[in-house]
Amino acid sequence: MKAAPKKSAVTLSAGRETEHVTRELYKQNLELAERNKTLSLLRKIDELVLDSEVDAKEVAQKITQITLDEIDFSLVAIFVANKKRDTLAPYAMSTRVGSGTTQGDILRSIFNHKLPIKKDDSLISESRRTGKIMVAKSLDSLFGSKLGRHSADLLKKETGIKNWFVCPLGARWESIGVMIIGIPVAVSRLLPYRRTLIERLSSAVGVAIDNKLLYKEIQESSLRLRIANKRLRELDEAKDEFISMASHQLRTPLTSIKGYLSMLSEGDAGKLKPQQTEFTELALTSAQRMVYLIADMLNVSRINTGKLVIDKRAFDLGKTIKDEIKQLSRTAEAHGVKMKFSNGAPQLGLVNLDEGKMRQVIMNFLDNAMYYAPNSTVEVSLEGAGGKLRFSVRDHGIGVPEREKAKLFKKFYRAPNARQARPDGTGLGLYMAKMVVELQGGKILFDSQPGKGSTFGFEFPLASIKTRASKKSAPAIEPVTLK
Amino acid sequence: MDLYEQAAEKIITEQEAVIGPIAVEQANKVSGLRVDRASHKVTIQDDKGKVLNKLVQQYEHLFGQTSVAVCKDAASSFISKLPAQEVPSLLR
């Protein structure tokens, strides 16, 4: 008899424990179910953002709609700040309050107006300023100027919307707008997980809207850039066409001038007096310079149109250098420049390169040295060592400022000090030199110290340019297409 | 379905999300209430307010006060449309 009460006490205890476990399990299941709901909603919002066909307003509208589909809110509305940050524009609104009803129409009207952003103590301002979610019991505290207290109370009664959450939408440490959520219960009865969902939702929506707005901005910038690039390409092509046409037009009369000057200089029109010879030779030198200049311009336009041809032939590089130095001797004298050539590779023999273009490269380097280092000695050297052939022109002139070095070999670029020292330069010589040398497998050499001078030159692997063939060997013509 | 039936349907759906099909089984034990298993369509006979209260009690009995809070939350958008005196006591 005494055993029975103990047994029922144990049974009672076991029963209570089961009840407790069941309730605890229910709570855990509830938490999991709510988390799943939240995650499902956030995932749908993410998918919206990834859809590139949809703009920010459409995303906002879909967000309000799917939120209402998933959660028992009565109304969800999104406002986004304009670029000046002085107005909140209505982006989207979804509500369970039926359209066609007076209450529904009033709500739609209210939530379709811009809200001025004021630095006042309104709930919206406070929410944006503090980044915190604010709660209003009545719509008139959000839209006071549009809705009086009496109307707000009536609306509350008719729609059943008891409280309003004002959630700041933030992204990248900035407030981009607000989301307003109307709920049909008192805040005190709102379950904790529902409050958590509102917080996570406002965070996700802020980022989603901001991403969409950023994407739109990037698309617009890209379009502007594409238009600008297209215009620049058109201008570049027009410039190249002009250069090509002008160069061709100039070459013909220049060839004629050179020809007659050459005949004069050689005495074909009779013996010249010493001064006449001097004047003729100076004119001939200038004409030759013009020929090189025009050739540079033509080659630039050929490079741009992919029509530059490298015409490799066997020639004596050392002799070519001497020829160019001799050609520039009068100009050098006029600038007070002494050119000293040291040939450290007299056994070099013939090399296989485009003689015409290499002659131009050498002339460009020598010419630059004379103009930027007047009244000085310019050291020209040719060396063959370590399997490489090196040509260099070293001057003790103005040098190149550090910040200009990276741009020096670009088309039409001239350093400011160079422009001052020689206003009539084209900015093509170094560009052409680099292109021609590199297209033949070589490397440009450059070193400079501002105010102390510069060294320009080129280098080729001996194995790639050396030829055992005689001067009569067949030329190698390679059209070069540049991408 | 009227507001009471809609509220009941929503309560059962929300409970099912937490406890599974047992939510429907428990609802069908409430006298005056019938749930179609496939469509979840609810029909309530007699005093609808009382039947709704019984439904909430059914869940409370098994799962405690937390389940009542879930019922209130689920039914809120329908109940808010009812006059105050017609709101079932457990859902106030």
Interface residues (C-beta under 8 A of the other chain):
Chain A: E19 T22 R23 Y26 K27 N29 L30 A33 K37 D72 S74 R96 G160 I161 K162 I183 P184 V185 R189 L191 R194
Chain B: K10 A17 V18 I19 L62 F63 G64 T66 S67 A69 V70 K72 D73 A74 S76 S77 I79 S80 K81
